[in-house]
Amino acid sequence: FATNNNPNLKAGGVYVYDTFRHLRDIAPDNQGVTRGKLIRYDSPTIAGFVASASWGEPDYVGAPWSADGDYWDVALRYAGEFGAIRVAAGVGYQDYEREGVGNPEQSILTVGASIQHVPTGLYLSGSHDSIGRDANFKPGVGESDDATAWYVQAGIGQKWTSLGKTTLYGEYLKTEGGANAGAYFYENSHTKSWGAGIIQDIDAAAMSLYLTYNKIQAEVGGIKGEDIDVVMGGGRIKF
C-alpha cells in the first residue's frame, strides 16, 4: 500500500517539462487491467502453488487509459518457508484489447519473487515486466512493439519499539521503451526511478503510517525531462 513497481501510479499525471509529455506517456503501463466485470478461478493450494485465470471486461476506473473490449489473464503463484527463509514468487500473463486503429492489443508478462530472512527481517524483492503491442500493421521507423520494466526493492522489518514493526526500504526501477507512438512504442525512450521509505505499524490501533520519497527521471527521443520528486505520506487503518 505504500509503494509499487509502477511509476505511473506514483506520478503518471505529472507533466515532464522539456519532453512535452506526461510521465504516463513515457513510462509503459506494467500493471494492466486490475478491475472490471470478470469470471475468475483460483485453484486449491498444492505444494505451495496456486494457479488462477480470469476473463472479463475492463472497468475504466481501474483499467489502463487505452483498454477497450475484453481481457484475459493467467497466473501461477508460490509461497513457502524453508527454515528461517520465507519465499514467494509468481508469474502472470495478461492480454487485452486497446482503443485505436489497427485492432491493437497489448500483453504483459510479469515475473516476480521475494525472499526474506525471518529472524532479522531482511528481505529482497524483484520483478521484470515485458510489455508487447500488436496491430495489423508493422512498427514504423524508430518504433518498437515491446517495452520492459525492471524493479528491485530491499529492506528490513523489525519490531524495534512497542508500537509495532518498523520497515525501512530502498527501491530502484528502470523502464526501456514505453513512450506511446500510437499503436506502438518509441524505441528511444526510458525512465529511471529510485526511492526510499519508512512504514511504522501501530498494533494497538491496527494502523500503519508511511512516508516515501521517489526521484523519477524520464527521456524520450533524446530529450531529457526535468526530474520529478515525489513525497507521499499517509496511513491505513484495518477494520
PyRosetta script that sets phi, psi and omega in degrees:
from pyrosetta import init, pose_from_sequence

init()
pose = pose_from_sequence("FATNNNPNLKAGGVYVYDTFRHLRDIAPDNQGVTRGKLIRYDSPTIAGFVASASWGEPDYVGAPWSADGDYWDVALRYAGEFGAIRVAAGVGYQDYEREGVGNPEQSILTVGASIQHVPTGLYLSGSHDSIGRDANFKPGVGESDDATAWYVQAGIGQKWTSLGKTTLYGEYLKTEGGANAGAYFYENSHTKSWGAGIIQDIDAAAMSLYLTYNKIQAEVGGIKGEDIDVVMGGGRIKF")
pose.set_psi(1, -17.9)
pose.set_omega(1, -177.3)
pose.set_phi(2, -94.0)
pose.set_psi(2, -29.1)
pose.set_omega(2, -178.5)
pose.set_phi(3, -152.8)
pose.set_psi(3, 174.8)
pose.set_omega(3, -177.0)
pose.set_phi(4, -164.0)
pose.set_psi(4, 177.8)
pose.set_omega(4, -177.3)
pose.set_phi(5, -99.6)
pose.set_psi(5, 18.8)
pose.set_omega(5, -177.9)
pose.set_phi(6, -117.2)
pose.set_psi(6, 109.4)
pose.set_omega(6, -179.4)
pose.set_phi(7, -62.9)
pose.set_psi(7, -24.6)
pose.set_omega(7, -179.7)
pose.set_phi(8, -67.7)
pose.set_psi(8, -26.5)
pose.set_omega(8, 177.8)
pose.set_phi(9, -80.9)
pose.set_psi(9, -15.0)
pose.set_omega(9, 177.5)
pose.set_phi(10, -91.0)
pose.set_psi(10, -39.6)
pose.set_omega(10, -174.9)
pose.set_phi(11, -155.5)
pose.set_psi(11, 31.5)
pose.set_omega(11, -175.1)
pose.set_phi(12, -58.0)
pose.set_psi(12, -34.2)
pose.set_omega(12, -178.0)
pose.set_phi(13, -88.1)
pose.set_psi(13, 1.8)
pose.set_omega(13, -178.7)
pose.set_phi(14, -80.4)
pose.set_psi(14, 133.7)
pose.set_omega(14, 178.8)
pose.set_phi(15, -77.0)
pose.set_psi(15, 126.8)
pose.set_omega(15, 179.9)
pose.set_phi(16, -92.8)
pose.set_psi(16, 102.4)
pose.set_omega(16, -176.6)
pose.set_phi(17, -60.0)
pose.set_psi(17, 144.2)
pose.set_omega(17, -178.7)
pose.set_phi(18, 83.9)
pose.set_psi(18, -24.6)
pose.set_omega(18, 177.6)
pose.set_phi(19, -91.6)
pose.set_psi(19, -14.5)
pose.set_omega(19, -179.0)
pose.set_phi(20, 61.6)
pose.set_psi(20, 31.4)
pose.set_omega(20, 179.7)
pose.set_phi(21, -141.3)
pose.set_psi(21, 159.3)
pose.set_omega(21, 168.0)
pose.set_phi(22, -84.1)
pose.set_psi(22, 159.4)
pose.set_omega(22, -179.0)
pose.set_phi(23, -59.4)
pose.set_psi(23, -36.8)
pose.set_omega(23, -178.7)
pose.set_phi(24, -64.7)
pose.set_psi(24, -16.1)
pose.set_omega(24, 177.4)
pose.set_phi(25, -93.9)
pose.set_psi(25, 1.3)
pose.set_omega(25, 177.2)
pose.set_phi(26, -116.4)
pose.set_psi(26, -46.4)
pose.set_omega(26, 178.8)
pose.set_phi(27, -81.1)
pose.set_psi(27, 135.6)
pose.set_omega(27, -179.4)
pose.set_phi(28, -71.2)
pose.set_psi(28, 151.7)
pose.set_omega(28, 173.5)
pose.set_phi(29, -75.9)
pose.set_psi(29, 112.6)
pose.set_omega(29, 179.2)
pose.set_phi(30, -112.8)
pose.set_psi(30, 19.3)
pose.set_omega(30, 178.3)
pose.set_phi(31, -111.1)
pose.set_psi(31, -35.5)
pose.set_omega(31, 178.0)
pose.set_phi(32, 73.8)
pose.set_psi(32, -160.0)
pose.set_omega(32, -179.1)
pose.set_phi(33, -76.7)
pose.set_psi(33, 126.5)
pose.set_omega(33, 179.7)
pose.set_phi(34, -116.1)
pose.set_psi(34, -15.2)
pose.set_omega(34, 179.6)
pose.set_phi(35, -139.5)
pose.set_psi(35, 158.1)
pose.set_omega(35, 176.8)
pose.set_phi(36, 154.0)
pose.set_psi(36, 175.3)
pose.set_omega(36, 173.8)
pose.set_phi(37, -77.6)
pose.set_psi(37, 121.2)
pose.set_omega(37, -171.9)
pose.set_phi(38, -148.4)
pose.set_psi(38, 162.7)
pose.set_omega(38, 169.5)
pose.set_phi(39, -115.8)
pose.set_psi(39, 127.5)
pose.set_omega(39, -175.0)
pose.set_phi(40, -134.3)
pose.set_psi(40, 145.2)
pose.set_omega(40, 175.1)
pose.set_phi(41, -127.2)
pose.set_psi(41, 133.2)
pose.set_omega(41, 173.1)
pose.set_phi(42, -119.9)
pose.set_psi(42, 129.3)
pose.set_omega(42, -178.1)
pose.set_phi(43, -77.4)
pose.set_psi(43, 162.8)
pose.set_omega(43, 169.3)
pose.set_phi(44, -63.0)
pose.set_psi(44, 158.4)
pose.set_omega(44, 177.1)
pose.set_phi(45, -76.5)
pose.set_psi(45, 123.9)
pose.set_omega(45, -179.7)
pose.set_phi(46, -125.8)
pose.set_psi(46, 112.0)
pose.set_omega(46, 179.8)
pose.set_phi(47, 53.3)
pose.set_psi(47, 35.5)
pose.set_omega(47, 178.2)
pose.set_phi(48, 90.3)
pose.set_psi(48, -6.6)
pose.set_omega(48, -177.3)
pose.set_phi(49, -99.9)
pose.set_psi(49, 142.1)
pose.set_omega(49, 173.9)
pose.set_phi(50, -134.1)
pose.set_psi(50, 127.1)
pose.set_omega(50, 177.0)
pose.set_phi(51, -105.4)
pose.set_psi(51, 148.0)
pose.set_omega(51, 179.1)
pose.set_phi(52, -146.3)
pose.set_psi(52, 157.8)
pose.set_omega(52, 177.4)
pose.set_phi(53, -153.7)
pose.set_psi(53, 148.0)
pose.set_omega(53, 178.0)
pose.set_phi(54, -149.4)
pose.set_psi(54, 159.1)
pose.set_omega(54, 176.3)
pose.set_phi(55, -144.7)
pose.set_psi(55, 140.2)
pose.set_omega(55, 179.3)
pose.set_phi(56, -176.8)
pose.set_psi(56, -163.5)
pose.set_omega(56, 179.9)
pose.set_phi(57, -119.9)
pose.set_psi(57, 132.3)
pose.set_omega(57, -177.7)
pose.set_phi(58, -63.3)
pose.set_psi(58, 148.0)
pose.set_omega(58, 170.5)
pose.set_phi(59, -105.5)
pose.set_psi(59, 126.1)
pose.set_omega(59, -174.0)
pose.set_phi(60, -63.9)
pose.set_psi(60, -17.1)
pose.set_omega(60, 175.4)
pose.set_phi(61, -65.1)
pose.set_psi(61, -35.7)
pose.set_omega(61, -176.5)
pose.set_phi(62, -122.3)
pose.set_psi(62, 12.5)
pose.set_omega(62, -177.7)
pose.set_phi(63, -102.1)
pose.set_psi(63, 158.2)
pose.set_omega(63, 172.8)
pose.set_phi(64, -58.3)
pose.set_psi(64, 153.7)
pose.set_omega(64, -174.2)
pose.set_phi(65, -57.5)
pose.set_psi(65, -26.3)
pose.set_omega(65, -175.3)
pose.set_phi(66, -103.8)
pose.set_psi(66, 5.1)
pose.set_omega(66, -177.2)
pose.set_phi(67, -69.1)
pose.set_psi(67, 138.3)
pose.set_omega(67, -179.2)
pose.set_phi(68, -158.8)
pose.set_psi(68, 135.0)
pose.set_omega(68, 179.3)
pose.set_phi(69, 90.8)
pose.set_psi(69, -150.1)
pose.set_omega(69, -174.8)
pose.set_phi(70, -90.3)
pose.set_psi(70, 161.7)
pose.set_omega(70, 170.5)
pose.set_phi(71, -144.1)
pose.set_psi(71, 158.8)
pose.set_omega(71, 174.4)
pose.set_phi(72, -147.0)
pose.set_psi(72, 154.3)
pose.set_omega(72, 177.6)
pose.set_phi(73, -152.3)
pose.set_psi(73, 160.0)
pose.set_omega(73, 176.0)
pose.set_phi(74, -137.8)
pose.set_psi(74, 152.4)
pose.set_omega(74, -178.8)
pose.set_phi(75, -154.4)
pose.set_psi(75, 154.1)
pose.set_omega(75, 174.7)
pose.set_phi(76, -134.2)
pose.set_psi(76, 124.8)
pose.set_omega(76, -178.2)
pose.set_phi(77, -120.2)
pose.set_psi(77, 153.6)
pose.set_omega(77, 177.1)
pose.set_phi(78, -140.8)
pose.set_psi(78, 142.1)
pose.set_omega(78, 174.0)
pose.set_phi(79, -145.2)
pose.set_psi(79, 136.9)
pose.set_omega(79, -179.8)
pose.set_phi(80, -165.5)
pose.set_psi(80, 165.7)
pose.set_omega(80, 177.4)
pose.set_phi(81, -126.5)
pose.set_psi(81, 139.5)
pose.set_omega(81, 179.5)
pose.set_phi(82, -129.3)
pose.set_psi(82, 89.2)
pose.set_omega(82, -175.4)
pose.set_phi(83, 67.2)
pose.set_psi(83, -119.3)
pose.set_omega(83, -179.1)
pose.set_phi(84, -88.9)
pose.set_psi(84, 2.3)
pose.set_omega(84, -176.4)
pose.set_phi(85, -106.6)
pose.set_psi(85, 129.1)
pose.set_omega(85, 176.1)
pose.set_phi(86, -111.2)
pose.set_psi(86, 133.2)
pose.set_omega(86, -175.5)
pose.set_phi(87, -127.5)
pose.set_psi(87, 140.5)
pose.set_omega(87, 172.6)
pose.set_phi(88, -142.0)
pose.set_psi(88, 139.6)
pose.set_omega(88, -178.2)
pose.set_phi(89, -152.4)
pose.set_psi(89, 162.0)
pose.set_omega(89, 178.8)
pose.set_phi(90, -165.0)
pose.set_psi(90, 156.2)
pose.set_omega(90, 174.0)
pose.set_phi(91, -138.0)
pose.set_psi(91, 136.2)
pose.set_omega(91, -178.6)
pose.set_phi(92, -143.7)
pose.set_psi(92, 151.9)
pose.set_omega(92, 178.7)
pose.set_phi(93, -135.3)
pose.set_psi(93, 133.8)
pose.set_omega(93, 178.5)
pose.set_phi(94, -133.5)
pose.set_psi(94, 143.7)
pose.set_omega(94, 178.1)
pose.set_phi(95, -133.9)
pose.set_psi(95, 131.3)
pose.set_omega(95, 178.3)
pose.set_phi(96, -145.9)
pose.set_psi(96, 154.1)
pose.set_omega(96, 177.9)
pose.set_phi(97, -79.7)
pose.set_psi(97, 148.1)
pose.set_omega(97, -179.5)
pose.set_phi(98, -119.9)
pose.set_psi(98, 159.7)
pose.set_omega(98, 174.9)
pose.set_phi(99, -74.3)
pose.set_psi(99, 152.7)
pose.set_omega(99, 174.3)
pose.set_phi(100, 124.7)
pose.set_psi(100, 170.5)
pose.set_omega(100, 180.0)
pose.set_phi(101, -77.1)
pose.set_psi(101, 156.6)
pose.set_omega(101, 176.8)
pose.set_phi(102, 89.1)
pose.set_psi(102, 12.5)
pose.set_omega(102, -179.3)
pose.set_phi(103, 48.8)
pose.set_psi(103, 54.7)
pose.set_omega(103, -175.4)
pose.set_phi(104, -71.7)
pose.set_psi(104, 147.9)
pose.set_omega(104, 173.6)
pose.set_phi(105, -131.0)
pose.set_psi(105, 155.6)
pose.set_omega(105, 175.8)
pose.set_phi(106, -132.0)
pose.set_psi(106, 140.7)
pose.set_omega(106, 178.7)
pose.set_phi(107, -129.5)
pose.set_psi(107, 151.8)
pose.set_omega(107, 179.9)
pose.set_phi(108, -135.5)
pose.set_psi(108, 123.6)
pose.set_omega(108, 173.5)
pose.set_phi(109, -111.0)
pose.set_psi(109, 119.4)
pose.set_omega(109, -176.5)
pose.set_phi(110, -121.2)
pose.set_psi(110, 133.8)
pose.set_omega(110, 174.6)
pose.set_phi(111, -126.8)
pose.set_psi(111, 129.1)
pose.set_omega(111, -179.3)
pose.set_phi(112, -144.7)
pose.set_psi(112, 154.8)
pose.set_omega(112, 179.5)
pose.set_phi(113, -155.0)
pose.set_psi(113, 152.3)
pose.set_omega(113, 176.8)
pose.set_phi(114, -139.2)
pose.set_psi(114, 145.7)
pose.set_omega(114, 176.5)
pose.set_phi(115, -137.3)
pose.set_psi(115, 138.9)
pose.set_omega(115, -177.2)
pose.set_phi(116, -137.5)
pose.set_psi(116, 137.6)
pose.set_omega(116, 170.8)
pose.set_phi(117, -91.5)
pose.set_psi(117, 105.2)
pose.set_omega(117, -168.9)
pose.set_phi(118, -60.1)
pose.set_psi(118, -45.6)
pose.set_omega(118, -177.7)
pose.set_phi(119, -60.6)
pose.set_psi(119, -38.3)
pose.set_omega(119, -178.5)
pose.set_phi(120, -93.1)
pose.set_psi(120, -21.3)
pose.set_omega(120, -176.6)
pose.set_phi(121, 81.6)
pose.set_psi(121, 3.5)
pose.set_omega(121, 177.4)
pose.set_phi(122, -70.5)
pose.set_psi(122, 138.5)
pose.set_omega(122, -179.1)
pose.set_phi(123, -146.5)
pose.set_psi(123, 160.8)
pose.set_omega(123, 176.8)
pose.set_phi(124, -141.8)
pose.set_psi(124, 131.5)
pose.set_omega(124, 179.1)
pose.set_phi(125, -131.4)
pose.set_psi(125, 148.5)
pose.set_omega(125, 177.8)
pose.set_phi(126, -154.6)
pose.set_psi(126, 159.0)
pose.set_omega(126, 177.9)
pose.set_phi(127, -153.1)
pose.set_psi(127, 157.4)
pose.set_omega(127, 174.7)
pose.set_phi(128, -135.8)
pose.set_psi(128, 131.7)
pose.set_omega(128, 178.8)
pose.set_phi(129, -118.7)
pose.set_psi(129, 133.5)
pose.set_omega(129, 173.3)
pose.set_phi(130, -116.8)
pose.set_psi(130, 115.6)
pose.set_omega(130, -175.5)
pose.set_phi(131, -109.7)
pose.set_psi(131, 125.7)
pose.set_omega(131, -178.5)
pose.set_phi(132, -121.8)
pose.set_psi(132, 149.8)
pose.set_omega(132, 176.5)
pose.set_phi(133, -127.4)
pose.set_psi(133, 148.4)
pose.set_omega(133, -178.6)
pose.set_phi(134, -143.0)
pose.set_psi(134, 137.2)
pose.set_omega(134, 176.3)
pose.set_phi(135, -141.8)
pose.set_psi(135, 176.4)
pose.set_omega(135, -177.7)
pose.set_phi(136, -86.9)
pose.set_psi(136, 18.4)
pose.set_omega(136, 171.3)
pose.set_phi(137, -142.6)
pose.set_psi(137, 158.9)
pose.set_omega(137, -174.4)
pose.set_phi(138, -81.1)
pose.set_psi(138, 158.0)
pose.set_omega(138, 175.8)
pose.set_phi(139, -61.6)
pose.set_psi(139, 147.5)
pose.set_omega(139, 177.8)
pose.set_phi(140, -85.0)
pose.set_psi(140, -174.3)
pose.set_omega(140, 179.5)
pose.set_phi(141, -64.0)
pose.set_psi(141, 129.6)
pose.set_omega(141, -179.3)
pose.set_phi(142, 79.6)
pose.set_psi(142, 8.1)
pose.set_omega(142, 178.9)
pose.set_phi(143, -112.3)
pose.set_psi(143, 159.3)
pose.set_omega(143, -179.4)
pose.set_phi(144, -141.3)
pose.set_psi(144, 153.7)
pose.set_omega(144, 178.9)
pose.set_phi(145, -96.6)
pose.set_psi(145, 8.8)
pose.set_omega(145, 179.7)
pose.set_phi(146, -144.4)
pose.set_psi(146, 155.8)
pose.set_omega(146, 175.7)
pose.set_phi(147, -143.2)
pose.set_psi(147, 159.4)
pose.set_omega(147, -178.3)
pose.set_phi(148, -134.9)
pose.set_psi(148, 158.7)
pose.set_omega(148, 175.9)
pose.set_phi(149, -142.9)
pose.set_psi(149, 131.2)
pose.set_omega(149, 176.2)
pose.set_phi(150, -115.1)
pose.set_psi(150, 140.3)
pose.set_omega(150, 179.9)
pose.set_phi(151, -142.9)
pose.set_psi(151, 138.9)
pose.set_omega(151, 175.5)
pose.set_phi(152, -141.8)
pose.set_psi(152, 141.2)
pose.set_omega(152, 177.9)
pose.set_phi(153, -138.5)
pose.set_psi(153, 137.7)
pose.set_omega(153, 176.8)
pose.set_phi(154, -135.4)
pose.set_psi(154, 146.8)
pose.set_omega(154, -178.9)
pose.set_phi(155, -172.0)
pose.set_psi(155, -169.8)
pose.set_omega(155, 179.1)
pose.set_phi(156, -144.8)
pose.set_psi(156, 140.0)
pose.set_omega(156, 176.5)
pose.set_phi(157, -129.0)
pose.set_psi(157, 118.2)
pose.set_omega(157, -177.7)
pose.set_phi(158, -142.4)
pose.set_psi(158, 154.7)
pose.set_omega(158, 176.5)
pose.set_phi(159, -94.9)
pose.set_psi(159, 84.4)
pose.set_omega(159, -178.3)
pose.set_phi(160, -84.1)
pose.set_psi(160, -19.6)
pose.set_omega(160, 179.2)
pose.set_phi(161, -128.9)
pose.set_psi(161, 170.4)
pose.set_omega(161, 179.7)
pose.set_phi(162, -73.7)
pose.set_psi(162, -11.2)
pose.set_omega(162, 179.7)
pose.set_phi(163, -64.7)
pose.set_psi(163, -43.3)
pose.set_omega(163, -176.2)
pose.set_phi(164, 151.9)
pose.set_psi(164, -173.4)
pose.set_omega(164, -176.4)
pose.set_phi(165, -68.8)
pose.set_psi(165, 140.7)
pose.set_omega(165, 173.8)
pose.set_phi(166, -112.6)
pose.set_psi(166, 129.6)
pose.set_omega(166, 179.3)
pose.set_phi(167, -117.1)
pose.set_psi(167, 127.3)
pose.set_omega(167, 174.7)
pose.set_phi(168, -116.3)
pose.set_psi(168, 135.8)
pose.set_omega(168, -177.6)
pose.set_phi(169, -147.7)
pose.set_psi(169, 159.2)
pose.set_omega(169, 169.8)
pose.set_phi(170, -129.5)
pose.set_psi(170, 154.2)
pose.set_omega(170, -175.7)
pose.set_phi(171, -147.5)
pose.set_psi(171, 156.9)
pose.set_omega(171, 178.4)
pose.set_phi(172, -144.2)
pose.set_psi(172, 137.9)
pose.set_omega(172, -179.1)
pose.set_phi(173, -137.0)
pose.set_psi(173, 138.1)
pose.set_omega(173, 176.4)
pose.set_phi(174, -137.8)
pose.set_psi(174, 133.6)
pose.set_omega(174, 175.7)
pose.set_phi(175, -121.3)
pose.set_psi(175, 145.1)
pose.set_omega(175, 177.0)
pose.set_phi(176, -123.7)
pose.set_psi(176, 132.9)
pose.set_omega(176, -172.3)
pose.set_phi(177, 71.6)
pose.set_psi(177, -172.3)
pose.set_omega(177, 174.3)
pose.set_phi(178, 112.2)
pose.set_psi(178, -23.0)
pose.set_omega(178, 177.9)
pose.set_phi(179, -66.8)
pose.set_psi(179, 130.9)
pose.set_omega(179, -175.1)
pose.set_phi(180, -68.4)
pose.set_psi(180, 127.8)
pose.set_omega(180, 175.0)
pose.set_phi(181, -125.5)
pose.set_psi(181, 45.9)
pose.set_omega(181, -175.6)
pose.set_phi(182, 84.0)
pose.set_psi(182, -118.0)
pose.set_omega(182, -178.7)
pose.set_phi(183, -73.7)
pose.set_psi(183, -20.2)
pose.set_omega(183, -174.7)
pose.set_phi(184, -126.4)
pose.set_psi(184, -169.9)
pose.set_omega(184, -179.6)
pose.set_phi(185, -107.6)
pose.set_psi(185, 153.7)
pose.set_omega(185, 167.8)
pose.set_phi(186, -78.1)
pose.set_psi(186, 130.9)
pose.set_omega(186, -179.5)
pose.set_phi(187, -65.2)
pose.set_psi(187, -45.3)
pose.set_omega(187, -173.7)
pose.set_phi(188, -85.7)
pose.set_psi(188, 70.6)
pose.set_omega(188, 178.3)
pose.set_phi(189, -153.6)
pose.set_psi(189, 142.6)
pose.set_omega(189, 176.4)
pose.set_phi(190, -163.2)
pose.set_psi(190, 163.4)
pose.set_omega(190, 175.1)
pose.set_phi(191, -134.5)
pose.set_psi(191, 155.4)
pose.set_omega(191, 173.6)
pose.set_phi(192, -135.6)
pose.set_psi(192, 146.2)
pose.set_omega(192, 179.2)
pose.set_phi(193, -149.8)
pose.set_psi(193, 135.8)
pose.set_omega(193, 170.4)
pose.set_phi(194, -132.6)
pose.set_psi(194, 151.7)
pose.set_omega(194, -176.3)
pose.set_phi(195, -161.0)
pose.set_psi(195, 176.4)
pose.set_omega(195, 179.4)
pose.set_phi(196, -151.8)
pose.set_psi(196, 159.9)
pose.set_omega(196, -179.6)
pose.set_phi(197, -162.0)
pose.set_psi(197, 166.2)
pose.set_omega(197, 175.9)
pose.set_phi(198, -135.2)
pose.set_psi(198, 136.7)
pose.set_omega(198, 178.1)
pose.set_phi(199, -126.7)
pose.set_psi(199, 124.8)
pose.set_omega(199, -179.7)
pose.set_phi(200, -116.0)
pose.set_psi(200, 116.2)
pose.set_omega(200, 175.1)
pose.set_phi(201, -81.7)
pose.set_psi(201, 139.7)
pose.set_omega(201, 173.7)
pose.set_phi(202, -119.2)
pose.set_psi(202, 95.6)
pose.set_omega(202, -170.9)
pose.set_phi(203, -60.7)
pose.set_psi(203, -39.9)
pose.set_omega(203, -175.3)
pose.set_phi(204, -63.2)
pose.set_psi(204, -24.7)
pose.set_omega(204, -178.7)
pose.set_phi(205, -110.9)
pose.set_psi(205, 7.3)
pose.set_omega(205, -175.5)
pose.set_phi(206, 50.0)
pose.set_psi(206, 44.1)
pose.set_omega(206, -172.4)
pose.set_phi(207, -124.3)
pose.set_psi(207, 149.7)
pose.set_omega(207, 171.8)
pose.set_phi(208, -129.9)
pose.set_psi(208, 130.5)
pose.set_omega(208, 176.1)
pose.set_phi(209, -109.0)
pose.set_psi(209, 144.5)
pose.set_omega(209, -177.5)
pose.set_phi(210, -143.3)
pose.set_psi(210, 152.9)
pose.set_omega(210, 174.8)
pose.set_phi(211, -142.3)
pose.set_psi(211, 124.9)
pose.set_omega(211, -175.7)
pose.set_phi(212, -132.1)
pose.set_psi(212, 155.7)
pose.set_omega(212, 176.5)
pose.set_phi(213, -138.2)
pose.set_psi(213, 138.6)
pose.set_omega(213, 175.5)
pose.set_phi(214, -139.0)
pose.set_psi(214, 139.1)
pose.set_omega(214, 170.2)
pose.set_phi(215, -112.1)
pose.set_psi(215, 123.7)
pose.set_omega(215, -175.0)
pose.set_phi(216, -119.0)
pose.set_psi(216, 132.4)
pose.set_omega(216, 177.4)
pose.set_phi(217, -120.5)
pose.set_psi(217, 140.8)
pose.set_omega(217, -178.0)
pose.set_phi(218, -137.2)
pose.set_psi(218, 146.4)
pose.set_omega(218, 178.6)
pose.set_phi(219, -145.5)
pose.set_psi(219, 139.7)
pose.set_omega(219, 177.2)
pose.set_phi(220, -148.0)
pose.set_psi(220, 132.7)
pose.set_omega(220, 179.4)
pose.set_phi(221, 60.6)
pose.set_psi(221, 31.1)
pose.set_omega(221, -178.6)
pose.set_phi(222, 79.2)
pose.set_psi(222, 0.8)
pose.set_omega(222, 179.5)
pose.set_phi(223, -101.9)
pose.set_psi(223, 119.4)
pose.set_omega(223, 178.5)
pose.set_phi(224, -89.9)
pose.set_psi(224, 131.4)
pose.set_omega(224, 177.4)
pose.set_phi(225, -87.3)
pose.set_psi(225, 168.1)
pose.set_omega(225, 175.2)
pose.set_phi(226, -69.3)
pose.set_psi(226, 147.3)
pose.set_omega(226, -179.6)
pose.set_phi(227, -63.8)
pose.set_psi(227, 148.4)
pose.set_omega(227, 175.6)
pose.set_phi(228, -110.7)
pose.set_psi(228, 126.1)
pose.set_omega(228, 176.3)
pose.set_phi(229, -108.9)
pose.set_psi(229, 124.4)
pose.set_omega(229, -176.0)
pose.set_phi(230, -122.1)
pose.set_psi(230, 122.1)
pose.set_omega(230, 174.5)
pose.set_phi(231, -118.2)
pose.set_psi(231, 126.7)
pose.set_omega(231, 179.9)
pose.set_phi(232, -129.7)
pose.set_psi(232, 139.0)
pose.set_omega(232, 175.3)
pose.set_phi(233, -140.6)
pose.set_psi(233, 149.8)
pose.set_omega(233, -180.0)
pose.set_phi(234, 178.0)
pose.set_psi(234, -166.5)
pose.set_omega(234, -179.3)
pose.set_phi(235, -152.3)
pose.set_psi(235, 161.2)
pose.set_omega(235, 177.7)
pose.set_phi(236, -136.5)
pose.set_psi(236, 134.7)
pose.set_omega(236, 176.7)
pose.set_phi(237, -117.4)
pose.set_psi(237, 128.0)
pose.set_omega(237, 177.7)
pose.set_phi(238, -91.0)
pose.set_psi(238, 129.8)
pose.set_omega(238, 177.5)
pose.set_phi(239, -150.7)
pose.dump_pdb("model.pdb")
